[in-house]
Amino acid sequence: MNRRVLFQNAGLGIATIALNSLLQDNLAGGSPSVSQHKQMPHFQPTAKSVIFLFMSGGPGHTDTWDPKPQLSKMDDQYVPASIVANVPNIPRSGVNSKLMASPFRFKPYGQSGIEVSELLPHTAQHVDDICVFRSLNHRIPVHGPGECITLTGSGLGDRPSMGAWVTYGLGSPAQNLPGFVMLSSNENGPAAQRPGWASGFLPARYQGTVLDARQGIPFSEMPQLYSERDRRQQLEFIHWMNEQHLTQQAQNSELQARIESYELGFRMQMEAPDVLDLSTESAETQKAYGIHEKATSAFGRQCLLARRLVEQGVRFIQLRNGGWDAHGSLKSNHIARCRATDQPVAALLADLKRKGMLDETLVVWGGEFGRTPTTEGTRKGDSRGRDHSPAGYTMWMAGGGIRGGQVIGATDELGFVPVDRPLSPHDLHATILHTLGIDQHQLIYPHNNRQEIPTVLGGEVVQEALKSG
């Protein structure tokens, strides 16, 4: 054996030890940075995982979850001065346009009698498990920054996403899958904002992994004529070389995350194909999610896959459905969007409940804002649309310790702004973290000489939304 072979063999041996150590860290859900803050969870959690159903573009709250009979009475009239006086002075508020009655009827559902739009007949069947927040508001009327504040707490796009904070704080029990997964479907615009699943100033290992429900993880298939042993030897050598490079780079979380991604990718090659294979589900389950129907196929696969990922211990799953930006033809737009998502969302809630998983899985639904009670432009009839409404909109939660069958907050009689229990995205984030057993003020990451917390300056936990509240 010559000297070169000796050092190569030694290097591979060291890489194997390092790789095994890394693997054990991942299996335990730990990381070096987690030790910098108080041990998680801070108190007994009611949820173990989060499924965030993000409706990109802005669903019209007065057309889905916030009925406004007064809009029907005042259709095509100008906004009364008494209402205008309370609307924030932000662009696109719609106060100078004519009011537009919702083209959809509402009726009460469940024992709680919560009124829900005819657009959502399937989800409405689960209203007694849903807590509806009708008083969300912020001041950003643009899609990109609006997405950022909804998913990260800041419109600047420079902060970690909520999924990154959660996996930083809790790790993940998923052994062979990422702790944070982002699923995307129906990208009809606006463009997805990467900060919504990025790690921001947290180490890069906490960013979300983008998954395609049909194709799985890009470039993850094992090459032909390549054995598991071949892949392991290759990874050990790559890992050894990367470690040598890392020693010269000091603190470089991007490089560290890249090193870890090779190992995670290897484990995913072994595990992910089975998780993504929806054919193993019963015909009844596939039908419930609408897997084989054109309108519901894409989002149905996302929702079913989300349930399967939760079963594998994935901590945070973000589903994205785009195309809700109905500046014109709101009626046909929302009919199509709700047809694509209503049945799959209802199937997800029913499936989680049937399997005894809903109590430990927090489901969140909503977009970056709502839509104005007024019509946009001079369009007439069914071609009318609505502009963006960040000053007042609706989101909902279910499962994970949430007390369903209730409505929290209210907007004025036309749906412009909250008049009862106004809530910010930070309050929503604080409540999500609370269900996971995380005190927002104790989950800290030092950055630029600041002790950063997930909710920027702090949010209020909506205690009345909790079963224990």
SULTATA-V590159 format. One record per helix or strand. SS is the DSSP state (A for helix, B for strand). FROM is the first residue (numbers start at 1). TO is the last residue. If there is no record, write none. Layout:
# SULTATA-V590159
ss:SS from:FROM to:TO
ss:SS from:FROM to:TO
This chain:
# SULTATA-V590159
ss:A from:3 to:27
ss:A from:32 to:36
ss:B from:49 to:55
ss:A from:61 to:63
ss:A from:69 to:73
ss:B from:78 to:78
ss:A from:81 to:84
ss:B from:98 to:99
ss:B from:106 to:109
ss:B from:114 to:117
ss:A from:118 to:124
ss:A from:127 to:129
ss:B from:130 to:136
ss:A from:143 to:152
ss:A from:162 to:170
ss:B from:180 to:185
ss:A from:194 to:197
ss:A from:204 to:206
ss:B from:209 to:212
ss:B from:216 to:216
ss:A from:228 to:247
ss:A from:253 to:276
ss:A from:278 to:280
ss:A from:283 to:289
ss:A from:297 to:311
ss:B from:316 to:321
ss:A from:330 to:354
ss:A from:358 to:360
ss:B from:361 to:366
ss:B from:370 to:371
ss:B from:374 to:374
ss:A from:381 to:383
ss:B from:388 to:389
ss:B from:393 to:398
ss:B from:402 to:402
ss:B from:406 to:408
ss:B from:410 to:411
ss:B from:418 to:420
ss:B from:423 to:423
ss:A from:425 to:435
ss:B from:445 to:447
ss:B from:450 to:452
ss:A from:463 to:465
ss:B from:466 to:466
